[in-house]
Amino acid sequence: YCDFQVNRKDFLSMDAKELKLFIDENLLTNSIKGFVINKYFRCSGDENIETSIRCNLECPKCERKYLLSNNLPFLGGDMSISDFEKVVEYYDSIHLIGNISDPIFATNLIDFLKLTYEKNKKTVLHTAASHKSSTRYTEAFKANVNAKWIFGIDGLPKDSHKYRINQDGEHLFDMMKLALKYGCLLYTSDAA
């Protein structure tokens, strides 16, 4: 079910004022504005959620790069636990994605993963940023061992920085191997 339709091309061609108006008119509540629940791109029982606005990668085809290149605002900030609880109550499948951020940087990520585990929600994380310690990743893996992790490493780990600019592919590959120790499901993604 989707309560409004917009062509992705139209959405990306909006200037800052049009984008703000569109979000003000269409996102569910003020408390979720800016976290860009991606109803713009997919309408299904799955929800794609941006849980922060931080990422230190500069991937050329990333939506984040588009916003930066066109001086468009990054709306939102860190999603609160109470806002995330609203999403968890409504959806059975939750995807923590990285269109404008990387979920590994979300302040409340560990709490989000614990909540999805406790509520038995299908949880998928898309991550490509590699600038967190193994301690942070270990915490995340332990918080929800049923979560599916999709790691964005393009090519060999030693070469992935050619597309995922600023990525330490070897560190991220090590985090993939670490996830296996905790029984997490692992996948790799193709270039965006």
LUMDOSE-8851 format. One record per residue (C-alpha): x, y, z; residue number from 1. Coordinates in Angstrom, 1 decimal. Example, Ala and Ser with C-alpha at 12.3 -4.5 7.8 and 13.67 -1.06 7.14 Angstrom:
BEGIN
<px = 12.3 py = -4.5 pz = 7.8 i = 1>
<px = 13.7 py = -1.1 pz = 7.1 i = 2>
//
This chain:
BEGIN
<px = 0.0 py = 0.0 pz = 0.0 i = 1>
<px = 1.2 py = 3.5 pz = -0.9 i = 2>
<px = -0.6 py = 6.6 pz = 0.0 i = 3>
<px = 0.9 py = 8.8 pz = -2.7 i = 4>
<px = 2.9 py = 8.4 pz = -5.9 i = 5>
<px = 5.8 py = 10.3 pz = -7.2 i = 6>
<px = 8.2 py = 9.4 pz = -10.0 i = 7>
<px = 11.8 py = 9.1 pz = -8.7 i = 8>
<px = 13.1 py = 11.4 pz = -11.5 i = 9>
<px = 10.5 py = 14.0 pz = -10.5 i = 10>
<px = 11.5 py = 13.7 pz = -6.8 i = 11>
<px = 15.2 py = 14.1 pz = -7.6 i = 12>
<px = 14.6 py = 17.1 pz = -9.8 i = 13>
<px = 12.9 py = 19.1 pz = -7.1 i = 14>
<px = 14.6 py = 22.2 pz = -5.8 i = 15>
<px = 15.0 py = 22.7 pz = -2.1 i = 16>
<px = 11.7 py = 24.6 pz = -1.7 i = 17>
<px = 9.7 py = 22.0 pz = -3.6 i = 18>
<px = 11.4 py = 19.1 pz = -1.8 i = 19>
<px = 10.5 py = 20.6 pz = 1.6 i = 20>
<px = 6.9 py = 21.3 pz = 0.5 i = 21>
<px = 6.6 py = 17.7 pz = -0.8 i = 22>
<px = 7.9 py = 16.2 pz = 2.5 i = 23>
<px = 5.7 py = 18.5 pz = 4.6 i = 24>
<px = 2.7 py = 17.4 pz = 2.7 i = 25>
<px = 3.4 py = 13.7 pz = 2.4 i = 26>
<px = 5.3 py = 12.2 pz = 5.3 i = 27>
<px = 3.3 py = 10.6 pz = 8.0 i = 28>
<px = 4.0 py = 12.8 pz = 11.0 i = 29>
<px = 6.3 py = 15.6 pz = 12.0 i = 30>
<px = 8.2 py = 13.2 pz = 14.2 i = 31>
<px = 9.2 py = 11.1 pz = 11.2 i = 32>
<px = 9.9 py = 13.9 pz = 8.8 i = 33>
<px = 13.4 py = 14.0 pz = 7.5 i = 34>
<px = 14.1 py = 10.3 pz = 8.1 i = 35>
<px = 12.9 py = 9.8 pz = 4.6 i = 36>
<px = 10.9 py = 6.6 pz = 4.8 i = 37>
<px = 11.3 py = 5.8 pz = 1.2 i = 38>
<px = 7.7 py = 5.7 pz = 0.0 i = 39>
<px = 9.1 py = 7.6 pz = -2.9 i = 40>
<px = 10.8 py = 4.6 pz = -4.3 i = 41>
<px = 9.1 py = 1.4 pz = -3.0 i = 42>
<px = 5.6 py = 0.7 pz = -1.9 i = 43>
<px = 5.3 py = -2.6 pz = -0.1 i = 44>
<px = 5.1 py = -4.2 pz = 3.3 i = 45>
<px = 8.8 py = -3.5 pz = 3.7 i = 46>
<px = 9.9 py = -0.1 pz = 4.9 i = 47>
<px = 13.2 py = 1.5 pz = 3.9 i = 48>
<px = 14.3 py = 3.8 pz = 6.7 i = 49>
<px = 17.1 py = 6.4 pz = 6.9 i = 50>
<px = 18.0 py = 6.5 pz = 10.6 i = 51>
<px = 20.4 py = 9.4 pz = 10.5 i = 52>
<px = 22.0 py = 11.8 pz = 8.0 i = 53>
<px = 25.6 py = 10.8 pz = 8.4 i = 54>
<px = 27.9 py = 9.0 pz = 6.1 i = 55>
<px = 31.5 py = 9.7 pz = 5.3 i = 56>
<px = 31.6 py = 8.0 pz = 1.9 i = 57>
<px = 31.3 py = 9.9 pz = -1.4 i = 58>
<px = 29.9 py = 7.4 pz = -3.8 i = 59>
<px = 29.4 py = 9.1 pz = -7.2 i = 60>
<px = 25.8 py = 7.7 pz = -7.8 i = 61>
<px = 24.6 py = 8.0 pz = -4.3 i = 62>
<px = 21.5 py = 10.1 pz = -3.5 i = 63>
<px = 23.6 py = 11.8 pz = -0.8 i = 64>
<px = 26.1 py = 12.9 pz = -3.5 i = 65>
<px = 23.2 py = 14.3 pz = -5.5 i = 66>
<px = 21.9 py = 16.3 pz = -2.6 i = 67>
<px = 25.4 py = 17.7 pz = -1.9 i = 68>
<px = 26.1 py = 18.5 pz = -5.5 i = 69>
<px = 22.8 py = 20.4 pz = -5.9 i = 70>
<px = 22.9 py = 22.2 pz = -2.6 i = 71>
<px = 19.7 py = 20.4 pz = -1.4 i = 72>
<px = 19.1 py = 20.0 pz = 2.4 i = 73>
<px = 19.6 py = 16.9 pz = 4.4 i = 74>
<px = 16.3 py = 16.8 pz = 6.4 i = 75>
<px = 16.1 py = 15.1 pz = 9.7 i = 76>
<px = 18.8 py = 13.9 pz = 12.1 i = 77>
<px = 19.1 py = 10.9 pz = 14.3 i = 78>
<px = 15.8 py = 8.9 pz = 14.5 i = 79>
<px = 14.6 py = 8.7 pz = 18.1 i = 80>
<px = 13.7 py = 5.4 pz = 19.7 i = 81>
<px = 10.1 py = 6.5 pz = 20.1 i = 82>
<px = 9.8 py = 7.2 pz = 16.4 i = 83>
<px = 11.4 py = 3.9 pz = 15.5 i = 84>
<px = 9.0 py = 2.1 pz = 17.8 i = 85>
<px = 6.1 py = 3.6 pz = 15.7 i = 86>
<px = 7.6 py = 2.1 pz = 12.6 i = 87>
<px = 8.2 py = -1.3 pz = 14.2 i = 88>
<px = 4.6 py = -1.5 pz = 15.4 i = 89>
<px = 3.3 py = -1.0 pz = 11.9 i = 90>
<px = 5.7 py = -2.9 pz = 9.6 i = 91>
<px = 6.9 py = -6.5 pz = 9.7 i = 92>
<px = 10.0 py = -6.0 pz = 7.6 i = 93>
<px = 12.3 py = -3.1 pz = 8.2 i = 94>
<px = 15.3 py = -2.2 pz = 6.0 i = 95>
<px = 17.8 py = 0.2 pz = 7.5 i = 96>
<px = 19.3 py = 1.7 pz = 4.3 i = 97>
<px = 21.9 py = 4.1 pz = 3.2 i = 98>
<px = 20.5 py = 6.4 pz = 0.5 i = 99>
<px = 21.7 py = 9.6 pz = 2.4 i = 100>
<px = 23.3 py = 7.9 pz = 5.4 i = 101>
<px = 24.7 py = 4.7 pz = 6.6 i = 102>
<px = 22.9 py = 2.9 pz = 9.4 i = 103>
<px = 26.1 py = 2.1 pz = 11.2 i = 104>
<px = 26.3 py = 5.8 pz = 12.1 i = 105>
<px = 22.8 py = 5.9 pz = 13.7 i = 106>
<px = 23.1 py = 7.0 pz = 17.3 i = 107>
<px = 20.4 py = 4.5 pz = 18.4 i = 108>
<px = 21.3 py = 1.6 pz = 16.1 i = 109>
<px = 21.9 py = -0.9 pz = 18.8 i = 110>
<px = 18.5 py = -0.1 pz = 20.5 i = 111>
<px = 16.8 py = -0.3 pz = 17.1 i = 112>
<px = 18.3 py = -3.8 pz = 16.5 i = 113>
<px = 17.4 py = -5.0 pz = 20.0 i = 114>
<px = 13.8 py = -3.7 pz = 19.4 i = 115>
<px = 13.4 py = -5.5 pz = 16.0 i = 116>
<px = 14.8 py = -8.7 pz = 17.6 i = 117>
<px = 12.4 py = -8.5 pz = 20.5 i = 118>
<px = 9.5 py = -7.8 pz = 18.2 i = 119>
<px = 10.6 py = -10.6 pz = 15.8 i = 120>
<px = 10.7 py = -8.2 pz = 12.8 i = 121>
<px = 12.5 py = -9.1 pz = 9.6 i = 122>
<px = 15.5 py = -6.7 pz = 9.7 i = 123>
<px = 17.9 py = -5.9 pz = 6.9 i = 124>
<px = 20.8 py = -3.5 pz = 7.1 i = 125>
<px = 22.6 py = -2.0 pz = 4.1 i = 126>
<px = 26.0 py = -0.7 pz = 5.0 i = 127>
<px = 29.0 py = 0.4 pz = 3.1 i = 128>
<px = 30.7 py = 2.9 pz = 5.5 i = 129>
<px = 33.7 py = 1.4 pz = 7.2 i = 130>
<px = 34.7 py = 3.9 pz = 9.7 i = 131>
<px = 33.4 py = 2.3 pz = 12.9 i = 132>
<px = 35.3 py = 0.0 pz = 15.2 i = 133>
<px = 34.9 py = -3.7 pz = 15.4 i = 134>
<px = 33.5 py = -3.1 pz = 18.9 i = 135>
<px = 30.6 py = -1.1 pz = 17.3 i = 136>
<px = 29.9 py = -3.8 pz = 14.7 i = 137>
<px = 30.1 py = -6.6 pz = 17.4 i = 138>
<px = 27.5 py = -4.7 pz = 19.5 i = 139>
<px = 25.3 py = -4.5 pz = 16.4 i = 140>
<px = 25.7 py = -8.1 pz = 15.4 i = 141>
<px = 24.9 py = -9.3 pz = 19.0 i = 142>
<px = 21.8 py = -7.0 pz = 19.3 i = 143>
<px = 20.0 py = -8.9 pz = 16.6 i = 144>
<px = 21.6 py = -12.1 pz = 15.4 i = 145>
<px = 18.6 py = -12.6 pz = 13.0 i = 146>
<px = 19.3 py = -9.4 pz = 11.1 i = 147>
<px = 20.4 py = -9.7 pz = 7.5 i = 148>
<px = 23.5 py = -7.6 pz = 6.7 i = 149>
<px = 24.2 py = -6.4 pz = 3.1 i = 150>
<px = 27.7 py = -5.1 pz = 2.8 i = 151>
<px = 28.4 py = -2.7 pz = -0.1 i = 152>
<px = 31.9 py = -3.7 pz = -1.2 i = 153>
<px = 32.5 py = -3.3 pz = -4.9 i = 154>
<px = 35.2 py = -5.5 pz = -6.3 i = 155>
<px = 38.1 py = -6.8 pz = -4.2 i = 156>
<px = 38.2 py = -5.2 pz = -0.7 i = 157>
<px = 41.5 py = -3.6 pz = -1.5 i = 158>
<px = 40.0 py = -1.9 pz = -4.5 i = 159>
<px = 36.5 py = -1.0 pz = -3.3 i = 160>
<px = 37.5 py = 2.6 pz = -2.5 i = 161>
<px = 37.6 py = 3.3 pz = -6.3 i = 162>
<px = 33.8 py = 3.5 pz = -6.3 i = 163>
<px = 33.0 py = 3.7 pz = -2.6 i = 164>
<px = 35.2 py = 6.8 pz = -2.1 i = 165>
<px = 36.7 py = 6.9 pz = 1.4 i = 166>
<px = 35.8 py = 3.3 pz = 2.1 i = 167>
<px = 38.2 py = 1.0 pz = 3.8 i = 168>
<px = 37.1 py = -2.2 pz = 2.0 i = 169>
<px = 39.5 py = -4.4 pz = 3.8 i = 170>
<px = 38.2 py = -3.3 pz = 7.2 i = 171>
<px = 34.6 py = -3.7 pz = 6.1 i = 172>
<px = 35.4 py = -7.2 pz = 4.7 i = 173>
<px = 36.8 py = -8.0 pz = 8.2 i = 174>
<px = 33.5 py = -6.9 pz = 9.7 i = 175>
<px = 31.7 py = -9.2 pz = 7.3 i = 176>
<px = 33.8 py = -12.1 pz = 8.6 i = 177>
<px = 33.2 py = -11.0 pz = 12.2 i = 178>
<px = 29.5 py = -11.1 pz = 11.6 i = 179>
<px = 29.7 py = -14.8 pz = 10.7 i = 180>
<px = 31.0 py = -15.5 pz = 14.2 i = 181>
<px = 27.7 py = -14.2 pz = 15.5 i = 182>
<px = 25.6 py = -16.1 pz = 13.1 i = 183>
<px = 24.4 py = -13.1 pz = 11.1 i = 184>
<px = 23.2 py = -13.6 pz = 7.5 i = 185>
<px = 25.5 py = -11.9 pz = 5.0 i = 186>
<px = 25.2 py = -10.6 pz = 1.5 i = 187>
<px = 27.2 py = -8.3 pz = -0.7 i = 188>
<px = 25.6 py = -5.7 pz = -3.0 i = 189>
<px = 26.5 py = -4.5 pz = -6.4 i = 190>
<px = 27.6 py = -0.9 pz = -7.1 i = 191>
<px = 24.7 py = 1.6 pz = -6.7 i = 192>
//
